[in-house]
Amino acid sequence: MTCKHAKFMQWFENPIVAECNYNNERYVAEARRICKIYEYVNNPNPTIQHFDSYASH
């Protein structure tokens, strides 16, 4: 939830997913992982796209 290279999405009440703008891979947004291109951004209220269907996403 703090990477400046991610867009955030959520389906129903599932965990928030971060999609990387560089490699288009998706990760659980609050999972601890090491990423070479991670850059911290202090955004207390990131934009999260909410979906009510799994179709075409």
GISUL-V445623 format. One record per residue. RES is the residue in one letter. PHI is phi in whole degrees, 0 to 359 (999 if undefined). OMEGA is omega in degrees with one decimal (NA if undefined). Layout:
RES_PHI_OMEGA ; RES_PHI_OMEGA
//
This chain:
M_999_-177.8 ; T_237_179.9 ; C_268_-178.6 ; K_285_-178.3 ; H_260_-174.8 ; A_242_166.0 ; K_246_-170.5 ; F_247_-177.4 ; M_222_176.4 ; Q_214_175.3 ; W_254_179.8 ; F_54_179.5 ; E_254_179.7 ; N_287_177.2 ; P_301_178.6 ; I_286_-179.4 ; V_252_175.0 ; A_254_175.3 ; E_254_-177.5 ; C_288_178.3 ; N_286_-179.5 ; Y_269_-174.4 ; N_244_178.0 ; N_61_175.9 ; E_279_-179.2 ; R_245_-179.1 ; Y_222_169.9 ; V_296_-168.9 ; A_297_-176.5 ; E_255_177.1 ; A_282_176.5 ; R_278_177.3 ; R_208_178.4 ; I_259_-178.8 ; C_225_-177.9 ; K_295_-175.5 ; I_256_178.7 ; Y_300_172.9 ; E_225_-178.2 ; Y_292_171.1 ; V_225_179.9 ; N_269_178.5 ; N_232_-176.6 ; P_293_-179.8 ; N_226_-179.8 ; P_294_176.8 ; T_288_178.9 ; I_236_174.8 ; Q_282_179.6 ; H_250_-178.9 ; F_237_176.8 ; D_246_177.6 ; S_206_177.3 ; Y_271_-176.2 ; A_292_172.7 ; S_55_175.2 ; H_230_NA
//
